[in-house]
């Protein structure tokens, strides 16, 4: 990871801040401690006096490593910031927002009528909007009187589900917003929606900061087992990330975070539990018991969200021990339960979740594909960020590759490519790139069906090169050499085999031999080219035009 800096290590800019994780990391084989760094020095103290240095952070330019540590480089300190690929699919829906705004004119108080401001507000809502019985919380009452008097006894009132007053603004307030958040193992994505029109007005995403505790789900459960209080650490990390995203989309849309009145969360069961402050330990072993498999509604303040204090949070239900609320959301979105054809839904990620069926029956499972699809466990792998190879083509005759990188529209064999990538260079290969690279190598005969790199091609092509006791394929030879090694191929084989096995188990369960339609979702899945998904054997056979 390239750490940002503009002051040349003088401790002035503060862009090189890093966070130290405490505890035992079994997967890495280290025990991390702040004591393994040099003491807080005068440069850092001077910076902390002039600027903000959050608790637990250090300036990497002024800190020496003196032992084993696990370091988290926050997004604001990274030169090559990740491109989070969880997009909102726009589709026709029937709008029925859970929060509606109502403008009312309220009768002023009268010496001869002792009725309270709240009661007169409720009466105005009933008379002017035909609303029935309404409830109100203390937080609204505390701010009600200043709001009514500020705009001459006119106000805009937010009503939740036609029953609950959640916010009151002086005068006319035009918009209310909702936030949809997918808490994934690797990435967290947020989409800000206008509750009146349904329009997605802003989107943002970032890396799940829990990655420093373990790249896959079971590693995070193990961290909790080995480090008392580890679940609280991860809960705080994910909630801080959600607050960062809420602030980011609000700025992008030009609104106040206080205008966000509704938030919907989805996530796999372990992310679901950690977000809610529930220990995930029971999900670490059979029978993988959920704390609850029902939907949850709560206040924003209950999970420390810094949006409107009266905002309501709705968390979709988990389905089973490792089939989560994100799968429930996928089912609601794609509606396989309303289809006559046999539909396979796949949420591709570190922990893939699959749903198969139609209006007659649905079955679901999870499949531990691991982080290879996210660029991890690959020799030159990286997250999706500017400079990462995302598209690959190999000439069948010459075995010469050409690539596309994130942030550049040109292929590597086109004029101007090197100038276009001068700012970032080619830094590695992300998930979609490794899928296409391995598939193209297979289609070009560079690797056999077994996955073994054909060493005999080394005489024919300079791109097939020795690599220790095996052979590798040189994908790019610029400022940094990018190789696809035999180990890389094996990692992709294991990941795609886990995915295919999950689909085949579901097909066996329903007693079918073929599916009619496949939907690939998730931060990574939505960027997979269906052609390469079929070529690599990631999914069951299906007409390519029926895969999206």
C-alpha positions as CSV (number, residue, x, y, z in Angstrom):
1,X,0.0,0.0,0.0
2,X,1.4,3.4,-1.0
3,X,1.0,5.8,1.9
4,X,0.2,9.4,1.0
5,X,2.5,12.3,1.9
6,X,3.2,15.7,0.5
7,X,5.6,17.0,3.2
8,X,8.5,14.6,2.5
9,X,8.4,13.0,6.0
10,X,8.5,16.2,8.0
11,X,5.4,15.5,10.0
12,X,3.5,18.5,8.7
13,X,0.8,17.3,6.3
14,X,-0.5,14.4,8.4
15,X,-1.5,12.4,5.3
16,X,0.6,9.4,6.4
17,X,-1.5,8.5,9.5
18,X,-1.9,4.8,10.3
19,X,-3.7,2.8,12.9
20,X,-2.2,0.1,15.0
21,X,-4.3,-3.0,15.8
22,X,-3.8,-4.7,19.2
23,X,-4.0,-8.4,19.8
24,X,-3.1,-11.8,18.6
25,X,-3.5,-12.5,14.8
26,X,-3.4,-16.3,14.5
27,X,-3.7,-16.2,10.7
28,X,-0.6,-13.9,10.4
29,X,1.2,-15.6,13.3
30,X,1.9,-12.4,15.1
31,X,0.9,-10.5,18.3
32,X,0.5,-6.9,17.5
33,X,1.1,-4.2,20.1
34,X,1.6,-0.4,20.2
35,X,4.7,-1.1,22.3
36,X,6.3,-2.5,19.2
37,X,6.6,1.0,17.8
38,X,8.9,3.8,18.8
39,X,7.6,6.2,21.4
40,X,5.3,9.1,20.6
41,X,7.9,11.8,19.6
42,X,8.1,15.5,19.5
43,X,7.1,15.7,15.8
44,X,3.9,13.8,16.4
45,X,3.2,15.8,19.5
46,X,3.6,19.1,17.6
47,X,1.3,17.9,14.8
48,X,-1.3,16.7,17.4
49,X,-1.3,20.2,18.9
50,X,-1.8,22.0,15.5
51,X,-4.1,19.4,13.8
52,X,-6.2,16.4,14.8
53,X,-4.4,13.1,15.4
54,X,-7.1,10.6,16.4
55,X,-6.5,8.3,19.3
56,X,-4.6,5.2,18.2
57,X,-3.2,6.8,15.1
58,X,0.5,7.5,14.4
59,X,2.4,9.4,11.8
60,X,4.1,6.7,9.8
61,X,6.9,9.1,8.7
62,X,7.9,9.6,12.4
63,X,7.4,6.1,13.7
64,X,9.9,3.2,13.8
65,X,9.0,-0.5,13.7
66,X,10.5,-2.3,16.7
67,X,8.6,-5.5,16.5
68,X,5.6,-7.3,15.0
69,X,2.6,-5.1,14.3
70,X,-0.6,-5.2,12.2
71,X,-1.0,-1.8,10.6
72,X,-4.3,-0.4,9.1
73,X,-3.8,2.3,6.5
74,X,-7.1,4.2,6.5
75,X,-8.5,5.3,3.1
76,X,-7.5,9.0,3.7
77,X,-3.9,7.9,3.9
78,X,-3.8,5.8,0.8
79,X,-2.3,7.1,-2.5
80,X,-4.2,4.6,-4.7
81,X,-7.7,4.6,-3.1
82,X,-9.9,1.7,-3.8
83,X,-12.7,1.9,-6.4
84,X,-15.6,0.2,-4.6
85,X,-17.8,-1.5,-7.1
86,X,-21.2,-1.9,-5.5
87,X,-23.6,-0.1,-7.8
88,X,-27.3,0.6,-7.4
89,X,-29.3,-1.1,-10.2
90,X,-32.0,1.2,-11.3
91,X,-35.3,-0.5,-12.0
92,X,-39.0,0.3,-12.0
93,X,-40.5,0.1,-8.6
94,X,-43.8,1.1,-7.1
95,X,-43.0,3.9,-4.6
96,X,-44.4,3.6,-1.1
97,X,-42.0,5.4,1.1
98,X,-41.9,4.5,4.8
99,X,-41.4,8.2,5.6
100,X,-43.6,10.9,4.2
101,X,-43.4,14.7,4.7
102,X,-46.5,16.8,5.6
103,X,-46.6,20.6,5.6
104,X,-49.1,22.0,8.2
105,X,-50.3,25.2,9.7
106,X,-50.7,24.9,13.4
107,X,-53.0,27.0,15.6
108,X,-51.2,29.4,17.9
109,X,-51.5,28.9,21.7
110,X,-54.3,30.7,23.5
111,X,-54.7,31.7,27.1
112,X,-58.2,30.3,27.0
113,X,-57.1,26.9,25.6
114,X,-54.4,25.0,27.6
115,X,-53.8,22.5,24.8
116,X,-50.1,21.7,24.4
117,X,-48.1,22.4,21.2
118,X,-47.8,18.7,20.4
119,X,-51.5,18.2,20.7
120,X,-52.3,21.1,18.4
121,X,-49.7,19.8,15.9
122,X,-51.3,16.4,15.9
123,X,-54.8,18.0,15.5
124,X,-53.5,20.0,12.5
125,X,-52.1,16.8,10.9
126,X,-55.4,15.0,11.4
127,X,-57.5,17.8,10.0
128,X,-55.2,18.9,7.1
129,X,-53.9,15.4,6.0
130,X,-56.5,13.0,7.3
131,X,-54.0,11.1,9.5
132,X,-55.2,8.9,12.4
133,X,-53.7,8.4,15.8
134,X,-50.0,9.6,16.0
135,X,-47.2,8.8,18.4
136,X,-44.3,11.1,19.2
137,X,-40.9,10.5,20.9
138,X,-39.3,12.7,23.5
139,X,-36.5,13.8,21.1
140,X,-39.1,15.4,18.8
141,X,-40.9,17.1,21.7
142,X,-37.7,18.6,23.0
143,X,-37.2,20.5,19.7
144,X,-40.9,21.1,18.8
145,X,-41.5,24.5,20.4
146,X,-38.6,26.3,18.8
147,X,-39.4,24.8,15.4
148,X,-43.1,25.9,15.5
149,X,-42.3,29.5,16.6
150,X,-39.4,30.0,14.1
151,X,-41.6,29.9,11.0
152,X,-44.8,31.5,12.3
153,X,-46.6,28.3,13.3
154,X,-46.0,26.5,10.1
155,X,-43.9,23.3,10.0
156,X,-43.0,20.2,7.9
157,X,-43.5,17.0,9.8
158,X,-41.9,13.6,8.9
159,X,-44.3,10.7,9.6
160,X,-43.0,7.1,9.8
161,X,-45.4,4.4,8.6
162,X,-48.3,6.9,9.0
163,X,-48.1,6.6,12.8
164,X,-44.9,8.0,14.2
165,X,-43.7,11.6,14.2
166,X,-39.9,11.4,13.7
167,X,-38.9,15.0,12.8
168,X,-40.3,18.5,12.6
169,X,-38.8,21.4,10.6
170,X,-39.7,25.0,10.7
171,X,-41.7,26.1,7.6
172,X,-41.6,24.2,4.4
173,X,-39.0,21.4,4.1
174,X,-39.0,19.7,0.7
175,X,-36.9,16.6,0.9
176,X,-36.3,13.5,3.1
177,X,-33.7,10.9,2.4
178,X,-33.1,7.3,3.0
179,X,-29.8,5.3,3.0
180,X,-29.3,1.8,1.7
181,X,-26.1,0.1,3.0
182,X,-24.6,-3.2,2.1
183,X,-22.1,-4.2,4.8
184,X,-19.9,-6.8,3.0
185,X,-16.9,-8.7,4.3
186,X,-14.6,-6.7,2.0
187,X,-16.4,-3.6,1.0
188,X,-19.2,-1.4,2.4
189,X,-21.4,0.4,0.0
190,X,-24.0,3.2,0.6
191,X,-26.6,4.6,-1.7
192,X,-28.5,7.8,-0.8
193,X,-32.1,7.9,-2.0
194,X,-34.7,10.6,-2.3
195,X,-37.7,9.0,-0.5
196,X,-40.2,10.9,-2.6
197,X,-38.9,10.0,-6.0
198,X,-36.9,6.9,-5.3
199,X,-33.9,8.4,-7.2
200,X,-30.4,7.4,-6.1
201,X,-28.8,10.8,-5.6
202,X,-25.4,9.8,-4.3
203,X,-23.3,6.6,-3.8
204,X,-20.1,5.9,-2.0
205,X,-18.1,2.9,-0.8
206,X,-15.0,2.0,1.2
207,X,-13.1,-0.9,2.4
208,X,-14.5,-2.7,5.4
209,X,-12.0,-1.7,8.1
210,X,-12.5,-5.1,9.8
211,X,-10.2,-6.5,7.2
212,X,-7.3,-5.8,9.5
213,X,-8.8,-8.4,11.9
214,X,-9.1,-11.0,9.2
215,X,-9.7,-11.1,5.5
216,X,-12.4,-13.8,5.7
217,X,-15.3,-14.3,8.0
218,X,-14.0,-17.2,10.1
219,X,-10.7,-15.3,10.6
220,X,-12.7,-12.5,12.3
221,X,-14.6,-15.0,14.4
222,X,-11.2,-16.5,15.4
223,X,-10.0,-13.0,16.4
224,X,-12.9,-12.7,18.7
225,X,-12.2,-16.1,20.2
226,X,-8.6,-15.2,20.9
227,X,-9.0,-11.6,21.9
228,X,-11.6,-10.8,24.5
229,X,-13.4,-7.6,23.5
230,X,-12.4,-8.2,19.8
231,X,-16.1,-8.1,18.8
232,X,-16.5,-4.6,20.3
233,X,-13.4,-3.5,18.3
234,X,-14.9,-4.7,15.1
235,X,-18.4,-3.3,15.9
236,X,-16.8,0.2,16.5
237,X,-14.8,-0.1,13.3
238,X,-17.8,-0.9,11.1
239,X,-20.0,1.7,12.7
240,X,-17.3,4.4,12.2
241,X,-17.1,3.3,8.5
242,X,-20.9,3.6,8.1
243,X,-20.8,7.1,9.6
244,X,-18.0,8.1,7.2
245,X,-20.1,6.9,4.3
246,X,-23.2,8.7,5.5
247,X,-21.3,12.0,5.7
248,X,-19.7,11.4,2.3
249,X,-23.0,10.8,0.4
250,X,-24.5,13.8,2.2
251,X,-21.8,16.0,1.0
252,X,-22.0,14.6,-2.5
253,X,-25.8,15.3,-2.6
254,X,-25.4,18.7,-0.9
255,X,-27.6,17.9,2.1
256,X,-27.3,17.7,5.8
257,X,-26.9,14.3,7.5
258,X,-29.8,15.3,9.6
259,X,-32.0,14.9,6.5
260,X,-31.4,11.2,6.5
261,X,-34.5,9.7,8.2
262,X,-34.4,6.1,7.2
263,X,-31.6,3.5,6.8
264,X,-31.8,-0.1,5.6
265,X,-29.0,-2.5,6.2
266,X,-28.1,-5.8,4.6
267,X,-25.0,-8.0,5.2
268,X,-24.0,-11.6,5.8
269,X,-24.8,-13.0,9.2
270,X,-21.4,-12.2,10.8
271,X,-21.4,-8.7,9.5
272,X,-25.1,-8.4,10.6
273,X,-24.2,-9.5,14.2
274,X,-21.1,-7.3,14.5
275,X,-22.9,-4.2,13.2
276,X,-25.6,-4.7,15.9
277,X,-23.1,-5.4,18.6
278,X,-23.9,-9.1,18.8
279,X,-21.0,-11.5,19.4
280,X,-20.5,-13.8,16.3
281,X,-19.0,-16.6,18.3
282,X,-22.1,-18.9,17.8
283,X,-21.7,-18.6,14.1
284,X,-18.1,-19.9,14.3
285,X,-19.2,-23.6,14.6
286,X,-22.1,-26.0,14.2
287,X,-25.0,-25.6,14.4
288,X,-24.2,-21.9,13.4
289,X,-27.0,-20.5,15.5
290,X,-28.2,-17.0,14.7
291,X,-29.1,-14.6,17.5
292,X,-32.3,-13.8,15.5
293,X,-33.5,-14.7,12.0
294,X,-36.1,-11.9,12.1
295,X,-36.0,-8.3,10.7
296,X,-35.0,-5.6,13.2
297,X,-36.2,-2.0,13.6
298,X,-34.3,0.3,15.9
299,X,-33.2,3.9,16.4
300,X,-30.1,5.3,14.7
301,X,-28.7,6.2,18.1
302,X,-28.8,2.6,19.2
303,X,-26.0,1.8,16.8
304,X,-24.2,5.1,17.1
305,X,-25.2,6.5,13.7
306,X,-24.6,10.2,13.4
307,X,-27.6,11.0,11.2
308,X,-31.0,12.4,12.3
309,X,-31.2,11.2,15.9
310,X,-34.8,10.0,15.3
311,X,-34.0,8.1,12.2
312,X,-35.2,4.6,12.0
313,X,-33.0,1.7,11.1
314,X,-34.3,-1.4,9.4
315,X,-32.1,-4.5,9.2
316,X,-33.3,-7.2,6.8
317,X,-33.6,-10.7,8.2
318,X,-30.9,-13.3,7.9
319,X,-32.0,-16.6,6.4
320,X,-29.6,-19.1,8.0
321,X,-26.3,-19.4,9.8
322,X,-24.3,-18.3,6.8
323,X,-27.0,-17.0,4.4
324,X,-27.6,-13.5,5.4
325,X,-29.7,-10.4,5.0
326,X,-27.8,-9.5,1.8
327,X,-29.3,-12.7,0.3
328,X,-32.7,-11.7,1.5
329,X,-32.2,-8.3,-0.2
330,X,-31.1,-10.1,-3.4
331,X,-34.2,-12.2,-3.4
332,X,-36.5,-9.2,-2.9
333,X,-34.7,-7.4,-5.8
334,X,-34.6,-10.2,-8.3
335,X,-37.9,-11.9,-7.3
336,X,-37.1,-15.5,-8.3
337,X,-40.1,-16.5,-6.2
338,X,-42.3,-14.9,-8.8
339,X,-40.6,-16.6,-11.8
340,X,-41.7,-19.7,-13.8
341,X,-38.1,-20.3,-15.0
342,X,-35.4,-21.7,-12.9
343,X,-33.2,-18.8,-11.7
344,X,-29.8,-19.0,-10.0
345,X,-28.8,-15.9,-8.0
346,X,-25.1,-15.6,-7.0
347,X,-23.7,-12.9,-4.7
348,X,-20.0,-13.3,-5.5
349,X,-17.6,-12.3,-2.8
350,X,-15.3,-13.6,-0.1
351,X,-18.3,-15.6,1.1
352,X,-20.5,-16.3,-1.8
353,X,-24.2,-16.8,-1.3
354,X,-26.4,-18.6,-3.8
355,X,-30.2,-18.9,-4.3
356,X,-31.8,-21.3,-6.8
357,X,-35.5,-21.8,-7.6
358,X,-38.7,-20.3,-8.9
359,X,-42.2,-19.7,-7.7
360,X,-42.5,-23.3,-6.5
361,X,-39.5,-23.5,-4.2
362,X,-36.3,-21.7,-3.3
363,X,-33.2,-23.2,-1.8
364,X,-30.1,-21.3,-0.7
365,X,-26.5,-21.9,0.5
366,X,-23.2,-20.2,1.2
367,X,-19.9,-21.1,-0.3
368,X,-16.5,-20.0,1.1
369,X,-14.8,-18.9,-2.1
370,X,-12.2,-17.0,-0.1
371,X,-10.6,-13.6,-1.0
372,X,-9.0,-14.6,-4.3
373,X,-11.9,-13.0,-6.3
374,X,-11.1,-9.8,-4.5
375,X,-7.5,-9.8,-5.6
376,X,-6.1,-11.3,-2.3
377,X,-4.0,-14.5,-2.3
378,X,-2.7,-13.6,-5.7
379,X,0.9,-12.8,-6.2
380,X,0.3,-9.4,-7.9
381,X,-3.3,-9.1,-6.6
382,X,-4.8,-6.0,-5.2
383,X,-8.1,-4.3,-4.5
384,X,-9.9,-2.5,-7.3
385,X,-8.0,0.8,-7.5
386,X,-6.6,3.1,-10.2
387,X,-3.7,1.3,-11.9
388,X,-5.1,-2.2,-11.3
389,X,-5.5,-4.5,-14.3
390,X,-9.2,-5.1,-14.8
391,X,-9.4,-6.5,-18.4
392,X,-7.2,-9.0,-20.2
393,X,-6.9,-10.4,-23.7
394,X,-4.3,-12.8,-25.1
395,X,-3.6,-13.3,-28.7
396,X,-4.3,-17.0,-29.5
397,X,-1.4,-17.1,-32.1
398,X,1.3,-15.1,-30.5
399,X,0.3,-15.5,-26.8
400,X,0.9,-11.8,-26.5
401,X,-1.3,-10.1,-23.8
402,X,-2.9,-6.7,-23.8
403,X,-4.6,-5.2,-20.7
404,X,-6.8,-2.5,-19.5
405,X,-6.3,-0.8,-16.1
406,X,-8.8,1.0,-13.9
407,X,-8.8,4.7,-14.6
408,X,-7.7,4.4,-18.2
409,X,-9.9,3.7,-21.3
410,X,-7.0,2.6,-23.5
411,X,-5.7,-0.9,-24.0
412,X,-2.0,-1.4,-23.4
413,X,-1.3,-1.9,-27.1
414,X,-2.9,1.4,-28.1
415,X,-1.0,4.6,-28.6
416,X,-0.9,6.9,-25.6
417,X,-1.4,4.1,-23.0
418,X,1.8,4.8,-21.2
419,X,1.2,8.5,-21.0
420,X,-2.4,7.9,-19.8
421,X,-1.2,5.8,-16.9
422,X,1.8,7.8,-16.0
423,X,0.3,9.1,-12.8
424,X,-0.5,5.6,-11.4
425,X,1.4,3.1,-13.4
426,X,0.3,-0.5,-13.5
427,X,0.2,-1.5,-9.9
428,X,-1.3,-5.0,-9.8
429,X,-4.3,-7.0,-10.9
430,X,-7.8,-6.9,-9.3
431,X,-10.5,-9.6,-9.1
432,X,-12.1,-9.1,-12.6
433,X,-8.6,-9.0,-14.1
434,X,-7.4,-12.3,-12.5
435,X,-10.6,-14.0,-13.7
436,X,-10.1,-12.9,-17.3
437,X,-6.4,-13.6,-17.2
438,X,-6.8,-17.2,-16.1
439,X,-9.7,-17.8,-18.5
440,X,-7.7,-16.3,-21.4
441,X,-4.7,-18.4,-20.5
442,X,-7.0,-21.5,-20.6
443,X,-8.6,-20.5,-23.9
444,X,-5.1,-19.8,-25.4
445,X,-3.8,-23.2,-24.3
446,X,-1.3,-21.7,-21.8
447,X,-2.9,-23.8,-19.0
448,X,-4.4,-27.2,-19.3
449,X,-7.8,-28.3,-18.0
450,X,-5.9,-29.4,-14.8
451,X,-4.7,-25.8,-14.4
452,X,-1.0,-26.7,-15.0
453,X,0.9,-24.0,-16.9
454,X,2.3,-25.5,-20.2
455,X,6.0,-25.2,-19.8
456,X,6.5,-26.4,-23.4
457,X,5.2,-23.0,-24.6
458,X,8.3,-21.3,-23.1
459,X,10.2,-22.0,-26.3
460,X,7.4,-20.4,-28.4
461,X,6.6,-17.3,-26.3
462,X,8.7,-15.0,-24.1
463,X,5.6,-14.5,-22.0
464,X,5.8,-18.1,-20.5
465,X,8.7,-17.9,-18.1
466,X,10.2,-20.1,-15.4
467,X,9.1,-19.4,-11.8
468,X,10.9,-21.4,-9.2
469,X,10.0,-25.0,-10.0
470,X,7.0,-24.2,-12.1
471,X,6.2,-21.7,-14.9
472,X,4.3,-18.5,-15.0
473,X,2.8,-16.2,-17.6
474,X,4.1,-12.6,-17.9
475,X,1.0,-10.4,-18.2
476,X,2.7,-7.1,-18.1
477,X,6.4,-6.0,-18.2
478,X,6.6,-2.3,-17.5
479,X,7.7,-0.4,-14.4
480,X,6.4,-3.4,-12.5
481,X,6.4,-7.0,-13.8
482,X,3.0,-8.7,-13.4
483,X,3.1,-12.5,-13.4
484,X,0.3,-15.0,-13.2
485,X,1.9,-17.8,-11.3
486,X,1.0,-21.4,-10.9
487,X,0.0,-20.6,-7.3
488,X,-2.3,-17.9,-8.6
489,X,-4.0,-20.3,-11.0
490,X,-4.6,-22.8,-8.1
491,X,-6.1,-20.0,-5.9
492,X,-8.6,-19.1,-8.7
493,X,-9.3,-22.8,-9.2
494,X,-10.2,-23.3,-5.5
495,X,-12.4,-20.2,-5.5
496,X,-14.3,-21.0,-8.7
497,X,-14.7,-24.7,-7.6
498,X,-16.2,-23.6,-4.3
499,X,-18.7,-21.4,-6.2
500,X,-19.6,-24.1,-8.8
501,X,-19.9,-26.7,-6.1
502,X,-22.4,-24.6,-4.2
503,X,-24.5,-24.2,-7.4
504,X,-24.3,-27.9,-8.2
505,X,-25.4,-28.8,-4.6
506,X,-28.5,-26.6,-5.0
507,X,-29.3,-28.1,-8.4
508,X,-28.9,-31.7,-7.0
509,X,-31.2,-30.7,-4.1
510,X,-33.9,-29.6,-6.6
511,X,-33.2,-32.5,-9.0
512,X,-32.5,-30.3,-12.0
513,X,-29.7,-30.5,-14.7
514,X,-29.8,-27.0,-16.0
515,X,-30.8,-23.5,-15.0
516,X,-32.6,-21.0,-17.2
517,X,-31.2,-17.7,-16.0
518,X,-28.2,-16.6,-13.9
519,X,-27.7,-13.3,-12.1
520,X,-24.3,-12.4,-10.8
521,X,-24.3,-9.8,-8.0
522,X,-22.1,-8.4,-5.3
523,X,-19.2,-5.9,-5.5
524,X,-17.2,-8.3,-7.7
525,X,-19.9,-10.3,-9.4
526,X,-21.6,-7.4,-11.2
527,X,-18.3,-6.8,-13.1
528,X,-17.7,-10.3,-14.2
529,X,-18.0,-10.8,-18.0
530,X,-20.4,-13.7,-18.4
531,X,-18.3,-15.1,-21.2
532,X,-15.4,-15.6,-18.8
533,X,-17.6,-16.9,-16.0
534,X,-18.6,-19.7,-18.4
535,X,-15.2,-20.3,-19.8
536,X,-13.7,-20.7,-16.4
537,X,-16.5,-22.9,-15.1
538,X,-17.5,-20.6,-12.3
539,X,-21.2,-21.1,-13.1
540,X,-23.3,-24.0,-14.5
541,X,-23.9,-24.1,-18.3
542,X,-26.5,-21.5,-19.3
543,X,-27.1,-19.5,-22.6
544,X,-24.7,-16.5,-22.3
545,X,-27.4,-14.0,-23.1
546,X,-29.3,-15.3,-20.0
547,X,-26.4,-14.4,-17.7
548,X,-26.1,-10.9,-16.3
